[in-house]
Amino acid sequence: MNKFKLYLFSIVLFLNLQSNSISQNIPNSFADLAERLMPSVVNISTTTTITTQSNPFPFQFPPGSPFEDMFKEFGAPQERQSAALGSGFIIEEKGIIVTNNHVIADAEDIIVRVNGDKEFKAKVIGADPLSDIAVLQLDTKEKFIPVKFGDSDKARIGDWVIAIGNPFGLGGTVTSGIISARNRSIGLSRYEDYIQTDASINSGNSGGPLFDMNGDVIGINTAILGRNGSIGIGFSIPSNSAKIVIDQLIKFGETKRGWLGVRIQDVTKEIADVEKLNEPKGALVASVAQNSPSEKAGVKAGDIILEFNGEEIREMKELPIIVARTEVGKKVKVKIWRNKKEIIKTITLGRLETSEDFKVAEKDKPQKEVKIENLKISVREITKEDIKIRNLPNQTTGLVITKIENDSPLLNTIEINSIILEAQKKKITKIDDLEQTVSKVLKSNQKTILLVIYNSQNQRRYIGIKLN
């Protein structure tokens, strides 16, 4: 009986110790941590002037109406001020602040509120839209309390975190949660390796810090899922990736990213089987840019990059992130799978920002989609990037079809992503060309329009469409 009591006592003691161990990992309060960190988190407000063209008439002229041109000069441009709110954090005592690029993009005035009461003007030291990071300098000689970066690679799923920011302009607000996932990609920017958290993040939290339990910044809060506020799915830029960009922006006022000069895609199971690769991994080289570091090193289309500078490439999306953070001009060893065996290539990295690939992408700002009412389709102008990706003739002009409505006369005849090259045997270079041609056809007796297109397979086709 005594042995049984001793055994039972041992079990109770063990369970009690386990319970104490688990409870020690759960913070009793975040108050001390929040009190220490709040003075380093700032609220950012920006103003931007937006110019709009007003219509002096309480109606719209139909497309192609002669009155449209006659009266358009009566629409005087009007300016209005647009305000935006965001968050940031101090990283140097002289008033250097980190935030998101989208918080300060196109801003004419930037006002930063520190510790809830003091306001300062700020100027942009450097901004990087690709990573959505910006660095500001406060216009003051005062000293501030900075925070330091932690090692985001050591952050684990399930770790406690707190977010501090300026949601909905309310000022210093603290929320807590855990790291829900790592290495998230949600299609917002070129370089994505987000930390996902369930700490409540809302509009105005952008640019604010995500802290670990040591009070170190392990992420920059950037995006949420859910249009109407937090639903417990927020995303932060990992501090290790952000710090490389921040250091470059402070030192150079711009970024200097490594560049390979290849277009890549996922390695599917089918591709791995054909190439006799033991599993789907790496990044498949779809094409190699002319005069790029990869071409000079002998990389070819069809190669599968398995390892870059000693880092294994498990998924295609990992390669651009690793290359971008590697020093320009560095010679790196790249492990490649070619002809069913591994080979090593030594590549001297170029700089992305001075490459032709980057210049083309910079020129190709997102094109505005416009609805062609009489055709019941939406189109945008073709870009150089479209031409490059689809391997079209360099002088190609036209309109890319982005949407076809169910009652469109083009439905079941032309598909989305087709390019309209000509209408009524006239070259289409801009959206107005198509609208004017359609308007003329509708005024004619025949009401049939002849289009020349590239379909989604880049085959040139002549299409006759009867308009209603």
C-alpha angles and dihedrals in degrees: 000000000000090000090053091051091049091049092049091048090052092053092049091048091049093049090047091052090048091050091050091049092053094044091052088063092056111079115236089209140351092211099105092045093046092048091053095047103039096083090059096053117083138197116230127202124182136187127209131182114231120196119207132180110235124212110224092199127075090229142048125245113233116254111276094019113147088225091062093072093034095060103027093098089063089070101091119201114251127202127212135175119245120198129202135184133212145146138248143167137231117247100171129038092233089070107270110158134193123211141143120291091228089060093062103023112135091356117155095192128026119193119187122197115204125199092354098289118045117080127200136176115241136200128206115254092183140333133200118197092187093066095023093236129135133179122211135191120214115229097235143086093228122119121237139194110257129200125218133230122253129208105273091189088069093053110110134202106266096030116136116250137173129210123207122191153113106284113185089349093292093130130225104019124168123205129173138205142123137277102269099186144346135224095028121173118194103167099255101118143005096259112046127166100138129182108227117215137177092213103122110264122177141170106305094033090092111122094018124125131262108211132201121218091272090061093250122138110247097165147016111230107235116153145012136199113236127059097223099052141291119345093173097272112107131155132217133188107242113249094232091059093040095050093060091054093043093051090051093048091051094045101038106012087237141051128268108198128180117253130202100176100227135122110221141190139187121285104234126201089254092053091047090052093050092047092046091238111158093231140000104275142125131040121294113222106230095178140351121226117239114260090003124142089256094052091048089052093050101254111158138199108267094038116128114218108217102168136018123195091338095312118116116233108219097165132025094240091062095065100066091048093051094044093048093055093048118100117264112249094023118138109230134184113235121195111214134187109220130159091357096304140084121257132175125228125188111218129187105214121234127206117268096209093059096043124107090238091060094044091054092048091049092052092048100074113176108287120231115247115228127193116230098211098197093051095039091227136115121225142177132196117267116255134210088250090058089052092049097045094046093041093233126162110285094241095053114138129179147094127293114222108230101171138019117193123220093250095045117126086224094059113123090008103068127026133218114275091032112135120228106218102169140011120197088353091301121121115249114219102154140019093258089061092061095042092052093047093049090049091053092048091052090053091052126084096240098055092192120126124202114214130188112206145169106228121215089276090055092248114148111236138176113222127187114204127189110218124210 
